[in-house]
């Protein structure tokens, strides 16, 4: 292969990657704009965790209600309420409530309130495969954490090409752990109680309240 041809192919490959990255950024921007247009979001989802080396295979269903940065998450029998300032983790099995303040420094954690927009900073991204899921065109964007300290190798974000809503999120850890969150139901602008994101201590009279910070 001539040097001229090699350079031409490299330039074409570079332009293709740039075009794909631009397409990925445009799609992610559309997802963000769509999320911000809703007053609130209610999601039913399936959560799976797999690690072949450790012989771990867990599956659970959950739901989350989001409004701004506040949320109520139900998963694996535990309820988490975030009122914008504090997180209340309610564990009925142990009859215990743990209270923690919001940690702004924990940038890597994909909390429920970040789940639909976390990709806007801290990642390199690229256009990935497209899949047909029951007649829905799901376009994947590959996200690679910029920080070398991040324990995640990559994240695949599946986006419904028609609705611009997130269909699933696949997180692959450097230790081989794979976690997948798949959206089963995505509802928006639902009528919510005015106390939806308020922890009411009187509802848990026999619980131990642990204020961790």
N, C-alpha and C positions, 0 to 999 in steps of 0.2 A: 504494500500500500504506500502510495506516495505521501510525502510530508504534507503537501497541499491538501490532499484528501483527508488525511488525519485531522488537520486543523479545521477543515470545513465540517467534518463530522462532530468534532468537539464543540464547535460553535453552535451547530444545529441542536446538539444534545443539551447544551447550556440554555439555549433559547426555549427549548421544550420544557425543561425543568422550571424555568422562570414563569412560563405561561401557565403551567400546572399549579405552581405555588400561588400565582395571582388568582386563579380560579378557586383554589382552596380558601384563600383569604376572603374572596367575595362571598362564597357560600357561608363561611363562618360569620361574616358581618350580617348576612341576611338572617341567620339563626338568632343572633343577638338582638337585632331589631325586632324580630317577631316576639321573642321572649319579653322584651321591654314594653311591648304594646298591650300585654295582658295585665289586668288588675290583679289576678291571682291565677294559680295553676294547681290542679289536683291530679296527681299521678299514681296509678297502680303499677307496680313493677315486679319483676322476678330478679332475684339476686343469686348468683352462683359463684363459688370459689373453688378452684381446682389447683392442686399441686401434685403431679404424678410422683415426684421423688419422695414426698412426705406422705403419700397415699391419703391425701385430703380431698374430699369431694362433698361440698356442702351446697344445699339449695334452699332458698327461702323466698316467700312472697312478702311484699311490704307495700306501704303507701306513704305519700308525702304531700302535704299541703304547703304551698309557697306563696308568700306575699311580700314583695320587696326582699329584704334580707332575713325576714322572719320565716319560721317554718315549724311544722309539727311532723315528725317522722315516726312511723311505726314499723319496726323490723325485728324479727326473732324474739317477739314477746316483750320487747323493750320500747318505750316511748320517749322520744326526745322533743322537747319544746325549746325553741329559741325565740325570745321576745325582743331581740335586737340588742340586748345588753348581756343577758345571762342564758346559759344552757342548763335545762333541767332534764336529767336523765332518770326516768322512772322505771324501776325494776320490780314488777309485782312478785316475782319468785322470791326475792330477798327482802321484799317490803322495805325498799330503800330508795331514796331520791338523792342524787348527787348534783350539786349546784356548782357550776364553774363560770367564770367571767369569760367574755369573748376575747380570744387571743388573735390580735391582728397580725402578729408576727408569723403565725403558722400558715405561710403562703401555699405550701404544697398540698395541704389537706383539701380534698374535694368535698366540701360540706354540701348539704342539700341546697343551701342558698346559692352556692357557687356552681352547682351541678350543670346548669344550662348555659353558663357563661365563663367557666373557669379557663377556657382555652385562649382568652384574650391577651394573656401575658404569660411569659415564662416558657414558651414552647416554640420550636421550629415545626412547621407543618408542611404536608405534601399531599397532593391528590392521590388517592389510592383506588382500590377496586370498587366496582358497583355490583350489587346483588339484587335479585328479584325475590322479594319475600311476600308471598301470597298476593301477587299483582302489584305490590308497591316497589318502586325503584329506590333502593337504599344506597346512597353514595357515601363511601367511607373516606374520612380524612385522617391521615396518620399524624399524630402529635408526638414529638420527641422532646422531653424535658431538656432545657438548656443547662440547668445546674447538674454538675457531675455528682453532687451529693445526693441527688434524687434517687430513691431506690426503685423507681419505675423505669423500665427500659423503653417502653412506648405505650401510647394509648391510641386505640382506634375508635373514632367517633362516627357512628352511623347516622346519617341524616336523611329523612324522607325528602326526596327531591321535589315532590309536589307541595307538601305543607310547610317545608322548611323547619319541621320540628325534629328533635332528636329521637331516634328510634332505639339506639342502644349505645353503650359505652363499654369497651373492652380494655381492661388495664392489665398490662403484662409486666410483672416485676422482674428485676435482675436475678432474683432467686428462683425463678420459674413459676411463681404463683400467678395464676390468671383469674381475674375477677371480672364478671360480666353483669351489667345491669341492663335489663331489657324492658322497655316501656310496653305495658299491656293496654293501658288506658290513659289518655291524655285529655283532660278536661280543663277549660279555661273560664274565667269570669263567673265563678260559682258563688251562690249566696252563702256567706260565711258568718258565723256568730261573732259578735263584737269582742267576745272573750276567747276567740279561737287560739290565740297565741299567748294566752295568759296562764301561768301556773297558779292554781288555787290550792294552797296548802291544806285547807280544811277538807278537801276531798280525800286526803290520805292521813287520817287521824292516827293510825298505828304504825306509820312508816318512820324510819330513821331518816332525818334530813342531814346530809353531809355537805357542808359548805367547804369545798376543797381549796378555795383561794379567796 
